Amino acid sequence: MQVDLNESWRIREVEIPTRLVLAPMAGVSVQAFRRQGRRFGAGLVCSEMVSVAGIQHRNERTLGYLRVASDEHPLAIQIFGSEPTAMAEAARMVEAAGADIVDINFGCPVKKVTKTGAGASLLDDPEHAARIVAAVAEATPLPVSVKMRRGTANGSRDCLVVGPRLVEAGAACLTLHPRSAKQMYTGFAEHSLTAELVERVEVPVIASGDVTSRARAQAVLATTGASAVMVGRAAQGNPWTLAEIMGIGSDPSREEVVAELLLFVRETVRELGEFRATGFLKKFYGWYLGRGRFPKPFKQELLTLPTIAEVETRLLAAAPGAVDVLERLQAEVPDVDEVLLDSLPISVYGGG
Ligand SMILES: Cc1cc2nc3c(=O)[nH]c(=O)nc-3n(C[C@H](O)[C@H](O)[C@H](O)COP(=O)(O)O)c2cc1C
């Protein structure tokens, strides 16, 4: 059965125009990444996981993750924490920031997070996890979604018990990445579990894990009955994967790659400031310019350049035609000033 990826679907009243979702990725899912994902066909994008403790303490960097641009919608903001009351308060901030969906992280396998009782460790305590979901669902009128792993231990099927319990508690959508927390990113995502989860709940399920092509997306949708597929690593420095999955893309030229990277660089500098962006962007150079698109020494050379201006000059020297592509892109993409960035109320920033 062919599944139409262009079909819209809903998470409660939020309409998602395509069945492709861009994954939340810490250290990756900045606004520039999310806006790019929407342009290339993702129907829903998600912020990286935002610490509830950071929100509570009004940590400036954390609050920066709550900045929403007007052309990102529909957008989920993901929060992580372990205290229902704090999670509820954070959900209200997420709502004030302008998100369409509050997503809760019950999937992060990283020790720094799980040792605080957050992330995937909540899969070992379904009742506490349900209390968190109930508190968040009560705190906000927005739909609440949960992203989870299959369980903490290898071979675990806990998601099939925890998932329905979370829906009972108020979750309006579940995303399953069917690897165990212990597995981190090894092995493969066992989507037969996704199919079982779909059978057990009445809410939409998003399938996450190892979706890297249109063929794979079609197969996962058809065999699991999931409402959408989520794409993460395959979209890093490669939005063309999203277009390929949507059936609208072809391999980019070198000029297109450089132009898209330059736009990403400029947007990220605006978002994070030049100092933070300089380090943040380094991994993206390899992601964009790899896949046989540019020779390895060129990527390495970019990493040695001390300023963003030098990176831009070097990129344009390698693909002079990118200037025209970039101009066209910038004409299509709303400019910074046209996009409402600071939708957060001033009180959220603690400013006067
Ligand atoms: C660098 C990186 C950061 C991630 N950060 C998050 C995160 O903040 N929240 C989350 O729910 N999942 C996170 N994930 C998991 C992804 O959302 C996704 O479920 C996983 O990568 C499997 O999908 P993929 O095979 O398409 O990459 C992260 C994954 C990667 C590779």
The ligand as a MOL file (V3000), in Angstrom:
LIG
                    3D

  0  0  0     0  0            999 V3000
M  V30 BEGIN CTAB
M  V30 COUNTS 31 33 0 0 0
M  V30 BEGIN ATOM
M  V30 1 C 22.5590 14.6330 17.9330 0
M  V30 2 C 21.2190 14.1070 18.3750 0
M  V30 3 C 20.5030 14.8030 19.3210 0
M  V30 4 C 19.2480 14.3350 19.7280 0
M  V30 5 N 18.5340 15.0770 20.6340 0
M  V30 6 C 17.2580 14.7070 20.9310 0
M  V30 7 C 16.4350 15.5380 21.7440 0
M  V30 8 O 16.8160 16.6340 22.1760 0
M  V30 9 N 15.1940 15.0940 22.0420 0
M  V30 10 C 14.7020 13.8870 21.5610 0
M  V30 11 O 13.5630 13.5330 21.8500 0
M  V30 12 N 15.4630 13.1120 20.7650 0
M  V30 13 C 16.6940 13.4900 20.4290 0
M  V30 14 N 17.4420 12.7320 19.5740 0
M  V30 15 C 16.8350 11.5220 18.9760 0
M  V30 16 C 16.1760 11.8350 17.6290 0
M  V30 17 O 15.1030 12.7320 17.7890 0
M  V30 18 C 15.6750 10.5540 16.9260 0
M  V30 19 O 14.6610 9.9630 17.6910 0
M  V30 20 C 16.8150 9.5430 16.7120 0
M  V30 21 O 17.9690 10.1780 16.2210 0
M  V30 22 C 16.4000 8.4390 15.7480 0
M  V30 23 O 16.0420 8.9590 14.5130 0
M  V30 24 P 17.0460 8.9980 13.2260 0
M  V30 25 O 17.4660 7.5930 12.9620 0
M  V30 26 O 16.1580 9.5690 12.1530 0
M  V30 27 O 18.1840 9.8680 13.5710 0
M  V30 28 C 18.7020 13.1480 19.1780 0
M  V30 29 C 19.4550 12.4510 18.2380 0
M  V30 30 C 20.6780 12.9180 17.8140 0
M  V30 31 C 21.4380 12.1450 16.7650 0
M  V30 END ATOM
M  V30 BEGIN BOND
M  V30 1 1 1 2
M  V30 2 1 2 3
M  V30 3 2 2 30
M  V30 4 2 3 4
M  V30 5 1 4 5
M  V30 6 1 4 28
M  V30 7 2 5 6
M  V30 8 1 6 7
M  V30 9 1 6 13
M  V30 10 2 7 8
M  V30 11 1 7 9
M  V30 12 1 9 10
M  V30 13 2 10 11
M  V30 14 1 10 12
M  V30 15 2 12 13
M  V30 16 1 13 14
M  V30 17 1 14 15
M  V30 18 1 14 28
M  V30 19 1 15 16
M  V30 20 1 16 17
M  V30 21 1 16 18
M  V30 22 1 18 19
M  V30 23 1 18 20
M  V30 24 1 20 21
M  V30 25 1 20 22
M  V30 26 1 22 23
M  V30 27 1 23 24
M  V30 28 2 24 25
M  V30 29 1 24 26
M  V30 30 1 24 27
M  V30 31 2 28 29
M  V30 32 1 29 30
M  V30 33 1 30 31
M  V30 END BOND
M  V30 END CTAB
M  END
